[in-house]
Amino acid sequence: MESDKMLRRHRIVTVLSIDGGGVRGLIPGTILAFLEAELQKLDGENARLADYFDVVAGTSTGGLITLMISTPNSSNRPLYAAKDINSFYLEHGPKIFPQGTNGGLWGSVINFMGTVTGPKYDGKYLRSLLQGLLGKTKMHQTLTMVVIPTFDIRLLQPIVFSTHEAKRDISKDALLSDVCISTSAAPTYFPAHYFETKDSQDKVLWSFDLIDGGVAANNPTLVAMNQVTKEIFAKNEEFQHIKNMDCTKYLVISLGTGSAKQENKYSAAMASKWGRLHWLYNGANMPLMAFIQASGDMVDIHASVLFQALHSEKNYLRIEADDLEGNAASVDISTEENMKKLIQIGQELLKKRVSRVNLDKGVYEEVKGEGTNEEALIRFAKLLSDERKARQE
């Protein structure tokens, strides 16, 4: 009987998904630090997130975090512990998003002109940083299965990079730096990214013209689950115990980077008067970029319904703040004050009660009987630890 229990416990797929959101990556960074600390309490200080998740998916800033915790260092361990994610953002955020003159009338003029003349940032520091950090490491070399969405503006279709697909198809085995630069190339903020993959004879296998994965999947939770389904069809032995989208066999943690839903910034009366430029630029805001959040909400709604329909809602944990205000809702305000505020928001989010999206109102509502997000993560940490130990045995 005990061996049967261990077998059943082994037959799950563990998924971590991290949304896009620029400097707001400090919010999931805070939550991941807590989760990894709980895993270390159970399994020792060397425990790392990549040891526990079969799939780690991330878009844009979530893609950066994904690669930080999944790329091997010289000792074949993750480049970064989760506790170091926020330190990375605090150090490099102001250089990735240099603030310059953002205030007053002149700042408004500069921001407006940026929507017309080119991206707000040249992206040179970010590219150099990622190339130095990730070096020559390629997709097939990550410590666990990584899934990162991008969008090809030449083909007008999403391109999803994944570790296992890269192992089968060298044309998709791109440098991690190229993938990370691409998924972070948010329209109006950073330039699009072009690169090629080549074979050992230097023959071009595939050329990519990519922008931010948030255009297609700002919340990559279902993309990650879909990639597992593709691995099932590809006869990957690692996932043969899963049948399609059987949610009872998944354990999913999905982390948002926050939104300003409750600010009620816009109305039909306002938008009915907007022209093309107004949709791109409205005061200090970019409405079209904000609306990328809508696709993330649809993913959460779909996943929530899917897990509830199979009576597995406790296998799916979505942690998101929908009450950001002012600078905290921005993707690129990298002042020390704002970044510390985002860390505080992440800490407060841990103390809030587990919530699920209301399918009619589109806002998050508390779920009775499931405790706080902190308590839910402690429960997930125990499940992840038990699963790992079962596999080792």
N, C-alpha and C positions, 0 to 999 in steps of 0.2 A: 504493500500500500504506500509506504513512504517513497519508494522509487518511482511509483506512478505519479505521486504528487510532484516530485522533482521534475519529471518529464513534462508534466503540464505546465509547470512554472517556467520551463525553458522555452516553451512554445509561444513566445510573445516577441513582438518587434518594438523596440524602444526608440522613440523619435523626439528630438528636440528641434523646435522651429523658432527662428528669431526674425521679426519684421524689420523692414527698412525704416529710416527716420533720422539720418544724419547724426548730429550731436546728441540727439535723444537716445542714442545707443547706451548712454549712461544708465538709463532706467533698467533695461534687461541685464546690463553689466552688474548692477547692484543685486539683482535677483539671482543671477548665476553664481555670484560670490557666496551668497547664503546657501544655495543648493550644494555647491561643492564642499563647503565647510561641513555640512551635515553628512555628506558621504565620507568625509575624512574622519568624522567622529566614529563612524561605523567600521571603516576599513583602513584607517591609517592616513598619515599626512601626505603620502605620495599619491593618493587617489586623485584622479583627474576626470573631468566630465567625459572625455573621449573614451574612457574605459567602460562606460556604462550605456552609451547610446549607439544603437546600430546605425542610425541615420541622424546627421546634424544638418539642418537646412537653414540658409540665411539669405536674405535679400539686402542689397545695398549695405548699410552699416551693419545689418545682421550678417551679411556675407563676410564682412571683415572680422566680426567676432567669431563666426564659425571657423574661419581659417586660423585665427589666433589660437583657438583651443584644440584644433585638429591637425595642424601642420607639425610634422616631426622636427625636433631639433637634432643636434649631433648625437644625442644619446637615445634617439628614437622615442622621445617623450614629447608631449605638447610644448610648443613654443612658450605659451603663457598659461599660468594658473588663472583660474577665474578671478581671484582676488586682485590680480594685476590689470584687469581690463580697464577699470576706471582710471587707474594711474596713467595708462596709455592715452586715454581720451583727454585727460587733464593736461598732459604734456604736449600732445600733438594737435588737439582740437583747434587752438588759436592759430596754428600755422596752416592747418588745412582750410580753415575758414577765417582768414585774416579780416578783422573788423574794419580797419581803416576808418573812413568817414561815413558812418551809417546814420548819424542823427541829423535832425533839422532839415531845412529846405534843401540844402545842397546834397545831403545824403539821399533824400527822396529823388532828386534829379538823377543822381548817379545810378540808383537802383532802377529807375524807370528806363534810363538809357541802356542799362544792361539787358533789359528784355528785348531791345531792338537790335543792339550792335553785337551781341555775343554773350557767352556764359559769364556769370557773375564772378567766377574764380577760374584761373588758368589751369588749375589742377596739377601744376608742376611739382609742388611739394608732396602731394598725395601719391603721385606716380613714383617719385624717387623713394619715398618712404616704403611703399609696398614692394618695390623691386629690391630694395635693400633688405627688407624684413623676410620676404619669401624666397628670394634668390632664384635658383634654377629648379626649385621643387615643382613637380607637375601634379595634375589631378590624381593620377593613379597611385600616388605615394602617400595620401593622407592616412591618418591613423585609424579612422573609421570612415564609413560611407558619408561623403559630403555631397550636398545637393545645393546648387546655386543658380537661380534664374537670372537671365539677361534678356535683352530684346534686340533683335537684329533689324536695323532701320532700312537696310537694303532689301532684305527678304520680307520685311513687315511681318515677322513672326517671332515668338519666344524661342530662345535657345537655352536649354537647361543643361548645365554641366554637372556630371555626377561621377564619382570615383569609379564605380563598377562599370559604367558605360565607357569611361576612358580606358579601362583595362582591356575592353573588347575592341574598341575602335580608336586607333591612334590619332585619327583626325580630330577627335574631341579631347585628346590628352594635352590640354593647353597648360602653359605656365600658370601657377596659382596667382601670380601677380597680375597677369593679363585678365584673368577671370575676375579678380577682386576690383581692379580698376574699372572694368566694364560694368559690373553690377552696381557700382557706385556713381556712374556717370549720369547723374540726375539732370534731365533737360532744364536749361536755363541756369543751372548751377555749375556744371562741369562739362568739358568737351566730350563728345563721343569718342570711343576708343576703337582703333583698327589694329588688328594683329592677324598673323597667319600661324597655322600649324604645319610642320614639315616632317618628312620622313628622314631616315638616316642618310639618304643621298641628297638631302636638302631640297627635295621636290615639295612644292606647296600642295598640301592635302586639302586645306580648307581656309578660306579667308573670312574674317568676321568684321562686321561694322556694327558695334554694339553700344547700347545705352542702358541705363538703369533698369535692373530687373523689376523694380516697382511698377513700371509701366504695365507689366503682365501679371506679376504676383508679388505685391508688397508683403503679403502674409503667405509664406511658402509652405504652410502646413499640408495642404492637399497635394501640392507638387511633390513633397517628400513621400507621402503615402502612395502617390501615383508611380513614383520611381520604384518603390518596393514592388508594386504590381508588375511593372516592366521586368523586374528581376525574376519574378515568378515565371513570367512568360519566357524569359531567357534561360530557364532551367537552372538558375543559380541555387545551389544546394542550401545556401545559408537561409533562404526564405521559402523553401518548398513546403513547410508546414502551414503556411498562410494561404488561404483561398481568397483571392481577389481582395475586396475591401472589407474583410471580416473584422469589424471594429473590436470584437471581443478579444482579438489577438494583438491589439495595439495598446501601447502605453505612451501617451503623447503629452508633452509639455509645450505649449505655444505661448511665446512671449511677445507682447506688443511693445511699441515705443511711445504710446500715448497719443491722444488726439484732443482737439478742442471742441468736441461735439456740443458740450453744454454751454458754450459761449453764445451760440445762436448768432453768428456773425452776419449771415446773409439771409435775404428774404427774396421771394419772387418779385416783390416790388422793386428791390434794388437790381436784381439780375436782369429784369426785363429791359433795363436801359443800357446794359453793358454791350459794348462792341468787342471786337477781337482783342484789343489791347487790355480792356478791363478784365477779361477772363484770365489774361496772363499776369496782370499787375493791378492790384487794388489797394492803394495805400502802401502798407508795409507787407502785404500778403499777396500770395499767388494762388488764386482760387483753384485753378486746374490742378496744381500740385497737391493742394489739400484734398481734392476729390479722389486722389489715388487711394486714400483711406477707404473709400467706398468698396473697392474690390477686396480689401482686407476684411472688411465687415462681412461681405458675402461669403468669404471662405469660412469665417468663424461661424456664421449662421448655418452653413451647409454641414460643417464638421459637427457642430452641436446637435443638429437634428439627427445626423447619421448615428452618433454615439447613443443618443437618447432612444432612438428607434430600436436599437439592439440591446437596450437596458445596460449599457456600458458607460454611462455618463461619467462615472468616477475614474474611468481610464483616460479621460481627456480633461486637461487643466489649461484654461486660457487665462493669462494674467495680463490685464490691460487697464490703463487709466484713460477715461474719456472726459476728464474734467480739467485738462490743461488750460492755462490762461496766459495771455501776454507772451513774453519772450520764451517761456517754457514750451509753447506750442510750435516754435520755430524749429527748423532743421539745422540752422547755421549760426545761431547766436552763441558764440563760443567765449563769452566773457566768463571770468572766474565766478562771478556772482550767479550767472545763469546755470553754469555747469554744476555748481554746488547745489543749486536749487533742484536740478534734475536728479541728483543723487538722493537728495532728501525725499523727492517724490517716490523714488524707487523704494526707499526705506519705509515710507508711509504705506505704500502699496502692499508690502509684506504683511502689515498689520491689519489691512482691510479684509473683510470677509470674502470668501470665494463668491464670485459672481458669474452669471451667464447672461448672454445677450437676450433681451426681450425681443422676440421675433416681430412684434407689431410696432413697438416704439423705437427699436434700434439702439436702446441704451442698456447698460449693464445693471443687473439687479441682483441683490444678495440671494444666495441659495441657503435655505435653512438647513441646519444640521451638518454642514460641511466645514465649519470653523473658518479660520483665517487662511489667507494664501500661504502664510508661514507654516501653519499646521499642515496644510495640504502638501507642501513641498517636503516636509519632514516625512509624511506618509509615503510620498513618491520615492524619496531617498531610500527608505527601507525596502520598497519593492524593487528598486533598481539594484540595491546591494544584494538582496536575496537572489535575484535573477543571475547576477554575475557569479555569485558563489555556486549556484546550481550548474552553470555552464562549466566552471572550473572543475567541479566534481565529476 
